[in-house]
Amino acid sequence: MVDIDVLLDLYKAKFIKRKGWIDFGIDNAESIADHSFLLAMLAYILGKERGLDVDKLVKMALFHDVAEVKTGDLTPRDVERELKHEIEKKVFLEMFGQNSEIFKLWNEFEKRESEEAKFLAELDKLERIIQAFIYERRYNTRLDEFWKEDIKDEMIKKIVEELKKRRLSNF
């Protein structure tokens, strides 16, 4: 039987705001659930265009940050990547177990072991850039820090370049 406490924990994602945005003065920041949902939509649309396994990609996107329901949103300014990975791994194991599909997909994503995992890491950067673009327009502010992503994927680079052109018209 499904652990009801795990289901209830998942709902916390709707109320935990993304700390990176709050740190940069966005008071009404997106939640972890908002981010994961939009990332899953990007994964489906752009993954399909790329010819990747969109079922796997969407599942990875939906669960990639789920440990944050227990840890909060840990940003690179808060904790080093290796320590964050160990903290999140412990949460995933407690919530889902080592043999679960969810843990395996998260681990695959963290280790960038597949084309889907590598592509999702790039999409995660794109999602932040799109969100920065939207916040800049909505709040008439500059969020330069979020535009400094190192994008390797050519399709995603083209999208970011178009966003940068549109961004210039804002300022």
C-alpha positions in Angstrom: 0.0 0.0 0.0 1.1 3.6 -0.7 2.4 5.5 2.3 -0.1 8.2 2.9 2.6 10.3 4.7 4.6 10.4 1.4 1.5 11.6 -0.5 0.9 14.3 2.1 4.6 15.3 1.9 4.4 15.7 -1.9 1.7 18.4 -1.3 4.2 20.5 0.5 5.8 21.3 -2.9 2.9 23.6 -3.6 3.8 25.8 -0.6 7.6 25.8 -0.6 8.8 28.9 -2.5 11.9 28.7 -4.7 14.5 30.3 -2.5 16.7 31.6 -5.3 13.9 34.0 -6.4 13.2 35.1 -2.8 16.9 35.8 -2.3 16.7 38.2 -5.3 13.7 40.1 -4.1 10.8 38.2 -5.8 8.4 38.0 -2.9 5.7 36.1 -4.8 8.1 33.5 -6.1 7.1 30.3 -7.8 6.8 27.1 -5.7 8.7 23.9 -6.2 5.5 22.4 -7.7 5.2 25.3 -10.1 8.8 24.8 -11.3 8.5 21.1 -11.6 5.2 21.3 -13.5 6.5 23.9 -16.0 9.8 21.8 -16.4 7.7 18.7 -17.2 5.8 20.6 -19.9 9.1 21.9 -21.4 10.4 18.3 -21.2 7.4 16.9 -23.1 7.4 19.6 -25.8 11.1 19.9 -26.4 11.9 16.3 -25.7 9.4 15.1 -28.3 11.0 17.5 -30.8 14.4 16.0 -29.9 13.1 12.4 -30.3 13.9 11.4 -26.7 11.9 9.1 -24.4 9.4 11.8 -23.2 7.7 9.4 -20.7 11.1 9.1 -18.9 11.9 12.8 -19.3 8.5 14.0 -17.9 8.8 11.6 -14.9 12.3 12.9 -14.2 11.1 16.5 -14.4 8.2 15.9 -12.1 10.3 14.3 -9.4 13.8 15.9 -9.8 13.3 18.4 -6.9 10.9 16.4 -4.7 13.4 16.0 -1.9 12.9 19.7 -1.3 9.6 19.0 0.4 11.8 17.8 3.3 14.9 19.9 2.8 13.6 23.2 1.5 15.0 24.7 -1.6 18.8 24.4 -1.3 20.5 26.8 -3.6 24.2 26.8 -4.7 24.7 29.7 -2.3 23.4 27.5 0.6 25.3 24.2 0.1 27.8 22.6 -2.2 26.5 20.3 -4.9 28.0 17.1 -3.4 26.5 17.7 0.0 23.2 18.6 -1.5 23.2 15.4 -3.5 23.9 13.3 -0.3 21.1 15.1 1.6 18.6 14.6 -1.2 19.7 11.0 -1.7 18.8 10.3 1.9 15.4 11.9 1.5 14.7 9.9 -1.7 15.7 6.7 -0.1 13.5 7.4 2.9 10.5 8.4 0.8 10.6 5.9 -2.0 13.3 3.2 -1.4 16.3 2.2 -3.4 14.5 -0.1 -5.8 11.8 2.4 -6.7 11.5 3.8 -10.2 11.4 7.3 -8.7 14.7 6.9 -6.9 16.3 5.3 -10.0 15.1 8.2 -12.3 16.4 10.8 -9.8 19.7 9.1 -9.5 20.0 8.8 -13.3 19.3 12.5 -13.5 21.7 13.5 -10.8 24.5 11.5 -12.5 23.5 12.6 -16.0 23.6 8.9 -17.1 21.3 9.2 -20.1 20.6 11.5 -22.9 17.3 12.3 -21.2 19.1 13.2 -17.9 21.5 15.5 -19.7 18.8 17.1 -21.7 16.7 17.7 -18.6 19.6 19.4 -16.9 19.7 21.8 -19.8 15.9 22.3 -19.6 16.2 23.0 -15.9 18.5 25.9 -16.8 16.1 27.1 -19.6 13.2 27.0 -17.2 15.1 29.3 -14.8 15.9 31.7 -17.6 12.3 31.8 -18.8 11.1 32.4 -15.3 13.7 35.2 -14.9 12.4 36.7 -18.1 8.9 36.7 -16.8 9.8 38.1 -13.4 11.9 40.9 -15.0 8.8 41.9 -17.0 6.3 41.5 -14.2 8.4 43.3 -11.5 10.4 45.7 -13.7 13.7 44.4 -12.3 16.9 42.9 -13.6 17.8 39.3 -12.7 21.2 39.1 -14.4 22.4 36.3 -12.2 19.9 33.9 -13.7 21.0 34.6 -17.3 24.5 33.3 -16.7 23.8 29.7 -17.5 26.2 27.6 -19.5 23.9 26.1 -22.1 25.4 23.4 -24.3 22.4 22.1 -26.2 22.0 23.9 -29.6 18.2 23.9 -29.6 18.0 25.4 -26.1 20.8 27.9 -27.0 18.6 29.2 -29.8 15.6 29.6 -27.5 17.8 31.5 -24.9 19.2 33.8 -27.7 15.6 34.7 -28.7 14.7 35.4 -25.1 17.8 37.6 -24.8 16.7 39.6 -27.8 13.3 40.1 -26.3 14.8 40.9 -23.0 16.7 43.9 -24.5 13.4 45.5 -25.4 12.4 45.5 -21.8 15.3 47.7 -20.6 
